[in-house]
């Protein structure tokens, strides 16, 4: 995110697939897994951070319009396409080589309620022609999260792109000082209406225009009981963190 950052043309940045008997993974280099798919269940959310990002279901279990920035191996789009049948889903991916690998990861074909659009996520959000109930930001390259996806202007555009009760979910690498800087920028854009959950090497930020995150702690049992079985299985590993959401900035829940 430094001022002297020189972006690499996404047309030249080619990911590769690594396969073993159990999983198929997407990588830009072998040291970092961008996405992982279990062969036996391609729509299962294999990585902990993707399961944590689905915590928005505790606030809105039935979104009708979703925007996702970053396709990767399609873990979140596939899960939402299968388990949220009322949702209209748009996925924006800047790298054509990632899009070309969608069949390797069983990403659904474009259709009436699902589409993958090649484009710059920050530009797409800034010029959004509709409002979304849920906006998931999970755009990374080999060098981490692009500066355009963690600028004050981008987070302000995210707020403008969601409905009055909409939720923005941002996946951040838990690396300092960049991570805390991004969280502070999100906090300013959303007037401190946010919560943070830490899982592994990621911090997941939930923010909204008027989302009542504080109500999660007092009403957790009722919200949990109404979730579909698939969602409860997905969120089970993060349940204690979500139960404690409502403390300032999710600090107690995150650590």
C-alpha positions in Angstrom: 0.0 0.0 0.0 3.0 2.3 -0.2 3.1 5.3 -2.6 5.8 3.8 -4.6 3.9 0.5 -5.3 4.1 -0.4 -9.0 1.1 -2.6 -10.0 1.7 -5.7 -12.2 -0.5 -6.0 -15.3 -3.1 -8.7 -14.3 -3.0 -10.0 -17.8 0.6 -11.1 -17.2 0.0 -12.6 -13.7 -0.8 -16.2 -14.2 -2.0 -18.4 -11.3 -1.5 -22.2 -11.2 -3.4 -25.1 -9.8 -1.9 -27.5 -7.3 -3.6 -30.8 -6.8 -3.4 -33.7 -4.3 -5.6 -36.6 -3.5 -7.9 -34.5 -1.3 -7.9 -30.9 -2.6 -7.4 -28.7 -5.6 -5.8 -25.3 -4.8 -5.2 -22.0 -6.6 -1.8 -20.4 -6.1 0.2 -17.4 -7.4 3.2 -18.9 -5.7 3.5 -22.2 -3.8 4.0 -20.6 -0.4 0.5 -19.1 -0.2 -2.9 -20.7 -1.0 -5.4 -18.3 -2.6 -8.2 -20.8 -2.7 -8.8 -24.5 -1.9 -11.5 -26.9 -3.0 -12.2 -30.3 -1.5 -12.6 -32.9 -4.3 -15.3 -34.8 -2.4 -17.4 -31.6 -1.9 -16.6 -28.7 -4.3 -19.0 -26.3 -2.6 -17.6 -26.9 1.0 -15.7 -23.9 2.4 -12.3 -25.5 3.0 -10.5 -22.4 4.3 -11.3 -21.0 7.7 -11.4 -17.4 6.6 -14.1 -18.1 4.0 -16.2 -19.7 6.6 -15.8 -16.7 8.8 -16.8 -14.3 6.0 -20.2 -16.1 5.9 -20.9 -14.6 9.3 -23.0 -12.0 7.6 -25.7 -14.6 7.6 -26.3 -13.9 11.3 -27.4 -10.3 10.3 -29.0 -11.1 6.9 -29.7 -14.8 6.4 -31.5 -14.2 3.1 -29.8 -11.6 0.9 -31.3 -10.9 -2.5 -28.4 -9.0 -4.2 -24.7 -9.9 -3.6 -21.5 -8.4 -5.1 -18.2 -10.2 -4.6 -14.8 -8.7 -5.4 -12.3 -11.4 -6.3 -13.1 -14.8 -7.8 -10.1 -16.9 -7.0 -11.1 -20.5 -6.9 -14.8 -19.5 -6.5 -15.3 -20.8 -3.0 -17.6 -18.1 -1.7 -19.5 -17.7 -5.0 -20.1 -21.5 -5.3 -21.3 -21.7 -1.7 -23.7 -18.8 -2.0 -25.0 -20.0 -5.4 -25.9 -23.3 -3.9 -27.1 -22.3 -0.4 -28.7 -18.9 -1.1 -31.0 -19.7 -4.0 -32.8 -16.3 -3.8 -29.6 -14.3 -4.2 -28.6 -12.6 -7.4 -24.8 -12.9 -7.4 -22.2 -10.8 -9.4 -18.5 -11.6 -9.1 -15.9 -9.1 -10.3 -12.4 -10.5 -11.2 -9.6 -8.4 -12.8 -7.4 -11.3 -13.8 -8.5 -13.1 -17.0 -6.3 -16.1 -16.2 -8.2 -16.6 -13.0 -11.5 -16.5 -14.8 -10.2 -18.9 -17.4 -9.7 -21.5 -14.6 -13.3 -21.3 -13.4 -14.1 -24.8 -14.8 -11.2 -26.3 -12.8 -13.0 -25.3 -9.6 -16.6 -26.0 -10.8 -17.6 -22.4 -10.7 -21.2 -22.2 -11.9 -21.8 -21.0 -15.5 -23.2 -17.5 -16.0 -26.9 -17.4 -15.9 -30.0 -15.4 -14.8 -28.9 -15.1 -11.2 -25.1 -15.6 -11.4 -22.4 -14.0 -13.4 -18.6 -13.4 -13.4 -17.6 -10.1 -14.8 -14.0 -9.2 -15.8 -13.1 -5.8 -14.4 -11.4 -3.7 -11.8 -13.3 -4.2 -8.5 -12.7 -0.7 -7.2 -14.0 0.8 -10.4 -17.0 -1.5 -10.5 -17.9 -0.5 -6.9 -17.4 3.2 -7.6 -19.8 3.1 -10.5 -22.3 0.5 -9.2 -25.7 0.9 -10.9 -27.6 -0.9 -8.2 -27.4 -1.4 -4.4 -26.4 -4.7 -2.8 -27.5 -6.4 0.4 -24.0 -8.0 0.9 -20.7 -6.9 -0.6 -17.8 -9.3 -0.1 -14.3 -8.0 -0.7 -11.7 -10.8 -1.1 -9.4 -9.5 -3.9 -5.8 -10.5 -3.7 -2.9 -10.9 -6.0 0.5 -12.6 -5.4 1.6 -9.4 -3.5 -1.4 -9.2 -1.2 -4.4 -6.9 -1.4 -4.1 -4.3 -4.2 -4.0 -0.7 -2.9 -7.1 0.2 -4.9 -9.1 -2.2 -2.8 -8.0 -0.8 0.6 -8.1 3.0 0.0 -10.4 5.4 1.9 -12.2 6.2 -1.4 -12.8 2.5 -2.0 -14.3 1.9 1.4 -16.5 5.0 1.0 -17.7 3.6 -2.3 -18.5 0.3 -0.6 -20.7 2.1 1.8 -22.5 3.9 -1.0 -23.0 0.6 -2.9 -25.0 -1.2 -0.3 -28.6 -1.0 0.8 -29.7 0.8 3.9 -29.4 -2.5 5.9 -26.5 -3.8 3.8 -23.3 -5.4 5.0 -19.8 -5.2 3.7 -17.4 -8.0 4.6 -13.6 -7.4 4.0 -11.0 -10.1 4.2 -7.6 -8.7 5.4 -4.3 -10.4 5.9 -3.4 -10.0 9.6 -0.1 -8.2 8.9 0.8 -4.9 10.6 0.7 -2.0 10.3 -1.3 -2.4 7.0 -4.1 -4.4 8.6 -4.9 -1.9 11.3 -4.6 1.0 8.8 -7.3 -0.7 6.7 -9.5 -1.3 9.7 -9.3 2.4 10.7 -10.2 3.4 7.1 -13.2 1.1 7.2 -14.2 2.5 10.6 -14.2 6.0 9.2 -16.2 5.1 6.2 -18.8 3.4 8.3 -18.9 5.7 11.3 -17.5 2.9 13.5 -20.4 0.5 12.7 -18.1 -2.5 12.4 -16.9 -5.7 14.0 -13.7 -7.7 13.5 -13.2 -11.4 13.8 -9.7 -12.9 13.6 -9.2 -16.4 12.2 -5.8 -17.8 11.5 -3.7 -15.3 9.6 -6.8 -13.2 8.5 -9.0 -10.6 10.0 -12.5 -10.4 8.8 -14.2 -7.0 9.0 -18.0 -6.7 9.0 -19.3 -3.2 8.4 -22.7 -1.7 7.6 -24.6 1.6 7.0 -27.0 0.8 9.9 -26.4 -2.9 10.7 -27.1 -3.6 14.3 -24.0 -5.7 15.1 -24.4 -5.1 18.8 -27.7 -7.1 18.7 -25.7 -10.2 17.8 -24.6 -10.8 21.3 -28.0 -10.5 22.9 -29.9 -12.3 20.2 -27.4 -14.8 19.0 -29.3 -18.0 20.0 -32.4 -16.9 18.2 -30.5 -16.0 15.1 -28.5 -19.2 15.2 -31.6 -21.3 15.5 -33.1 -19.9 12.3 -30.1 -20.7 10.1 -30.2 -23.6 7.7 -28.2 -26.7 8.7 -25.6 -26.0 6.0 -24.9 -22.5 7.4 -24.6 -23.8 11.0 -22.1 -26.4 9.9 -20.2 -23.7 8.0 -20.1 -21.2 10.9 -19.6 -23.8 13.7 -15.8 -23.2 14.0 -16.4 -19.4 14.4 -19.4 -19.6 16.7 -17.7 -18.5 19.9 -16.3 -15.4 18.1 -19.7 -14.4 16.7 -21.4 -15.0 20.0 -19.2 -12.3 21.5 -19.6 -9.8 18.7 -21.0 -6.6 20.1 -18.0 -5.6 22.1 -16.2 -2.5 20.8 -14.6 -3.4 17.4 -15.0 -7.1 18.2 -11.7 -6.9 20.2 -12.6 -9.4 22.8 -14.1 -11.8 20.2 -11.1 -11.5 17.9 -8.3 -12.4 20.2 
